Amino acid sequence: MSETASFVDPVFLARFGLHRANAIDYFLHPLNPFRTKAKTSNEVLNMQGIGIGTLCQWGTGVRPGPLTLEDGEEEYRLALGRLNGEQYELLPMPKEVEGMTPQQLSALFTIRHVHRSGANQTKVLGIYYILEGVIYKCPTVRGLMKAHVARTLEGLSSACDALSVCARYDPSGGYSWRFGPQADEEEDDDDVLLYEQERRRRKWRRVLDNRRPGERTEEEEERIRASESIDRILSRLSKSDVVVKGKPRS
């Protein structure tokens, strides 16, 4: 399932609302694609009439109700701890989250999916959160790293595109950078004209040098190979909108 998938049931929200007493019941919605197909300890407790809401109202044999919400959640966690198997735990509400108001925090519920094999032995299978009635799956570390790398590459690509329009080529002096206002079309036309003249001069010089490869010195061979490599680069640049028009590629 995609990490961007989500689930919401407007009928449940309109009828019962959403609060900490029924957040687990909302997550166990039959249509929720995130819930496990296995029978969970939460469903076992529901069949026994044990939930956060009922515990707050009636309490337990040891602690008769009514109980506060915090006490009801604690008793529910103790009841889950006495059972083994897959379970959904409602984590305590964070006291403070950067960028979120207290009203937004009150609409945030974090649910942890675990497999319990003992009183103190649990294995985390997944973490989910409910924000304003919408259930999301917490992204994995791999997903977070992939998103960060994608944003970094996008920024680098934008930086390269911005710098490419500042590159200028002069056959006599090579490449240079102009970080001020872009040159006008007339200046760009002059650059292209100089480049074409230099390209023709190089091509004519190679035609005159019609010796076979074995008849030239190693220094001459190296100079010709370097010249051909530069010509290929300049040929590609001459067809680029960056050099010809001084504009970024569309």
RODO-49993 format. One record per residue (C-alpha): residue number from 1; residue in one letter; chain; z, y negated, x. Coordinates in Angstrom, 1 decimal. Example, Ala and Ser with C-alpha at 12.3 -4.5 7.8 and 13.67 -1.06 7.14 Angstrom:
BEGIN
1 A A 7.8 4.5 12.3
2 S A 7.1 1.1 13.7
***
This chain:
BEGIN
1 M A 0.0 0.0 0.0
2 S A -0.8 -3.5 1.2
3 E A 2.0 -5.5 2.6
4 T A 0.9 -8.4 0.5
5 A A 1.3 -6.4 -2.8
6 S A 3.9 -7.5 -5.3
7 F A 5.3 -6.6 -8.8
8 V A 6.6 -8.6 -11.7
9 D A 7.5 -7.6 -15.3
10 P A 7.6 -10.8 -17.4
11 V A 8.8 -8.8 -20.5
12 F A 11.9 -7.6 -18.7
13 L A 12.6 -11.1 -17.3
14 A A 12.2 -12.7 -20.7
15 R A 14.4 -10.2 -22.4
16 F A 17.2 -9.7 -19.9
17 G A 16.8 -12.4 -17.3
18 L A 17.4 -11.5 -13.6
19 H A 20.8 -11.7 -11.9
20 R A 22.7 -9.6 -9.4
21 A A 24.2 -7.3 -12.1
22 N A 20.7 -6.0 -13.2
23 A A 18.6 -6.5 -10.0
24 I A 18.8 -2.8 -9.1
25 D A 17.8 -1.9 -12.7
26 Y A 14.8 -4.3 -12.4
27 F A 13.8 -2.7 -9.1
28 L A 14.0 0.8 -10.7
29 H A 11.4 -0.3 -13.3
30 P A 9.1 2.7 -14.0
31 L A 6.0 0.6 -13.2
32 N A 7.3 -0.8 -9.9
33 P A 4.9 0.7 -7.3
34 F A 7.5 0.2 -4.5
35 R A 10.1 2.6 -5.9
36 T A 10.3 6.1 -4.6
37 K A 9.2 9.1 -6.7
38 A A 12.3 11.0 -5.7
39 K A 15.4 11.0 -7.9
40 T A 17.7 8.4 -6.5
41 S A 21.5 8.2 -6.5
42 N A 21.2 5.0 -8.5
43 E A 19.6 7.0 -11.4
44 V A 22.4 9.5 -11.1
45 L A 25.0 6.7 -11.5
46 N A 23.0 5.2 -14.4
47 M A 23.2 8.5 -16.3
48 Q A 27.0 8.4 -15.8
49 G A 27.0 4.8 -17.2
50 I A 27.9 3.3 -13.8
51 G A 26.2 0.1 -12.8
52 I A 27.2 -3.3 -11.4
53 G A 27.2 -4.8 -14.9
54 T A 29.3 -2.0 -16.5
55 L A 31.7 -2.0 -13.6
56 C A 32.2 -5.8 -13.9
57 Q A 32.9 -5.3 -17.7
58 W A 35.0 -2.2 -17.8
59 G A 36.1 -1.6 -14.2
60 T A 37.2 1.8 -12.9
61 G A 40.1 4.1 -13.4
62 V A 41.8 2.6 -10.4
63 R A 40.7 -1.0 -11.0
64 P A 40.5 -1.7 -14.7
65 G A 38.2 -4.5 -15.8
66 P A 37.0 -7.0 -16.2
67 L A 36.1 -7.4 -12.5
68 T A 34.5 -10.2 -10.6
69 L A 30.9 -9.9 -9.6
70 E A 31.9 -9.4 -6.0
71 D A 34.4 -6.6 -6.9
72 G A 31.8 -5.0 -9.2
73 E A 29.3 -4.9 -6.3
74 E A 31.9 -3.4 -4.0
75 E A 32.8 -0.7 -6.4
76 Y A 29.1 0.1 -6.9
77 R A 28.6 0.4 -3.1
78 L A 31.6 2.8 -2.9
79 A A 30.1 4.9 -5.7
80 L A 26.8 5.2 -3.8
81 G A 28.7 6.1 -0.6
82 R A 30.1 9.2 -2.3
83 L A 26.5 10.5 -3.1
84 N A 23.8 11.8 -0.7
85 G A 20.1 11.3 -1.0
86 E A 17.8 8.3 -1.4
87 Q A 19.5 5.1 -2.6
88 Y A 18.8 1.5 -3.2
89 E A 21.5 -0.9 -2.0
90 L A 21.8 -4.5 -3.1
91 L A 22.7 -6.5 0.0
92 P A 25.1 -9.4 -0.2
93 M A 23.6 -12.8 -0.9
94 P A 23.1 -14.9 2.3
95 K A 25.3 -17.9 2.5
96 E A 22.6 -20.1 4.0
97 V A 18.9 -19.7 4.8
98 E A 17.0 -22.4 6.6
99 G A 14.5 -24.2 4.3
100 M A 16.0 -22.8 1.1
101 T A 18.1 -24.7 -1.4
102 P A 21.2 -23.1 -3.1
103 Q A 19.2 -22.7 -6.3
104 Q A 16.5 -20.8 -4.5
105 L A 19.1 -18.6 -2.8
106 S A 20.5 -17.7 -6.1
107 A A 17.1 -16.4 -7.2
108 L A 16.7 -14.2 -4.0
109 F A 17.8 -10.6 -4.0
110 T A 17.5 -8.2 -1.0
111 I A 17.4 -4.5 -1.7
112 R A 17.6 -1.8 1.0
113 H A 16.1 1.6 0.6
114 V A 18.1 4.2 2.5
115 H A 18.5 8.0 2.8
116 R A 22.2 8.8 3.0
117 S A 23.3 12.1 4.5
118 G A 27.0 11.3 4.8
119 A A 29.6 8.7 4.1
120 N A 28.6 6.7 7.3
121 Q A 25.2 8.2 8.0
122 T A 22.2 6.4 6.5
123 K A 18.6 6.0 7.6
124 V A 16.8 2.8 6.5
125 L A 13.5 3.6 4.8
126 G A 12.5 0.1 3.7
127 I A 13.6 -3.3 2.8
128 Y A 12.5 -5.2 -0.3
129 Y A 13.3 -8.6 -1.7
130 I A 13.0 -10.2 -5.2
131 L A 12.2 -13.8 -5.3
132 E A 12.1 -15.6 -8.7
133 G A 11.4 -12.3 -10.4
134 V A 8.6 -11.1 -8.1
135 I A 9.3 -8.0 -5.9
136 Y A 7.8 -7.9 -2.4
137 K A 8.1 -5.5 0.5
138 C A 9.5 -6.9 3.7
139 P A 6.8 -7.0 6.3
140 T A 7.1 -4.7 9.3
141 V A 7.5 -5.8 12.9
142 R A 3.9 -4.8 13.5
143 G A 2.7 -6.9 10.6
144 L A 4.6 -9.9 11.8
145 M A 3.3 -9.6 15.4
146 K A -0.3 -9.2 14.0
147 A A 0.1 -12.4 11.9
148 H A 1.5 -14.3 14.9
149 V A -1.4 -13.1 17.2
150 A A -3.9 -14.0 14.5
151 R A -2.5 -17.5 14.1
152 T A -2.4 -17.9 17.9
153 L A -6.1 -16.8 18.3
154 E A -7.1 -19.2 15.5
155 G A -5.4 -22.1 17.3
156 L A -7.1 -21.2 20.6
157 S A -10.5 -20.9 18.9
158 S A -10.0 -24.3 17.3
159 A A -9.0 -25.8 20.6
160 C A -12.1 -24.4 22.3
161 D A -14.3 -25.8 19.6
162 A A -12.7 -29.2 20.0
163 L A -13.2 -29.1 23.7
164 S A -16.8 -27.8 23.6
165 V A -18.1 -31.1 22.2
166 C A -16.7 -32.9 25.2
167 A A -18.8 -30.9 27.7
168 R A -21.8 -32.6 29.3
169 Y A -24.3 -31.4 31.9
170 D A -26.1 -33.4 34.5
171 P A -28.6 -31.5 36.8
172 S A -27.6 -33.7 39.8
173 G A -23.9 -33.5 39.3
174 G A -23.2 -30.4 37.2
175 Y A -20.8 -30.3 34.3
176 S A -18.4 -33.0 33.3
177 W A -16.0 -33.7 30.5
178 R A -15.9 -36.7 28.1
179 F A -12.7 -36.9 26.0
180 G A -13.4 -40.3 24.5
181 P A -15.7 -41.1 21.6
182 Q A -18.7 -38.9 21.4
183 A A -21.9 -40.2 23.0
184 D A -24.7 -41.3 20.7
185 E A -27.9 -39.4 20.1
186 E A -29.9 -41.5 22.6
187 E A -27.6 -40.4 25.5
188 D A -27.8 -36.8 24.4
189 D A -31.6 -37.0 24.4
190 D A -31.5 -38.3 28.0
191 D A -29.3 -35.4 29.0
192 V A -31.7 -32.9 27.4
193 L A -34.7 -34.6 29.1
194 L A -33.0 -34.4 32.5
195 Y A -32.2 -30.7 32.0
196 E A -35.7 -29.8 31.0
197 Q A -37.1 -31.6 34.1
198 E A -34.7 -29.7 36.3
199 R A -35.5 -26.4 34.7
200 R A -39.2 -26.9 35.2
201 R A -38.6 -27.9 38.8
202 R A -36.6 -24.7 39.4
203 K A -39.2 -22.5 37.7
204 W A -42.0 -24.1 39.8
205 R A -40.0 -23.5 43.0
206 R A -39.6 -19.8 42.1
207 V A -43.3 -19.5 41.4
208 L A -44.2 -20.9 44.9
209 D A -41.8 -18.4 46.5
210 N A -43.9 -15.3 45.8
211 R A -42.5 -13.2 48.6
212 R A -41.3 -9.7 47.8
213 P A -37.5 -9.1 47.8
214 G A -37.6 -7.3 51.1
215 E A -39.3 -10.2 52.8
216 R A -36.5 -12.8 52.1
217 T A -33.3 -13.2 54.0
218 E A -30.0 -12.2 52.4
219 E A -29.0 -15.8 52.1
220 E A -32.2 -16.6 50.2
221 E A -31.7 -13.6 47.9
222 E A -28.2 -14.7 47.1
223 R A -29.4 -18.3 46.4
224 I A -32.1 -17.0 44.1
225 R A -29.7 -14.7 42.2
226 A A -27.2 -17.6 41.8
227 S A -30.0 -19.9 40.6
228 E A -31.2 -17.3 38.0
229 S A -27.7 -16.9 36.7
230 I A -27.2 -20.6 36.4
231 D A -30.6 -20.9 34.6
232 R A -29.6 -18.3 32.1
233 I A -26.3 -20.1 31.3
234 L A -28.1 -23.5 31.0
235 S A -30.8 -21.9 28.8
236 R A -28.1 -20.8 26.4
237 L A -26.4 -24.2 26.5
238 S A -29.7 -25.9 25.8
239 K A -30.0 -24.0 22.6
240 S A -26.4 -24.9 21.5
241 D A -25.7 -27.6 19.0
242 V A -22.9 -28.8 21.3
243 V A -25.3 -29.8 24.1
244 V A -28.3 -30.7 22.1
245 K A -26.6 -32.7 19.3
246 G A -23.1 -33.3 20.6
247 K A -21.7 -31.7 17.4
248 P A -19.6 -28.5 16.9
249 R A -21.4 -25.4 15.7
250 S A -21.4 -24.9 11.9
***
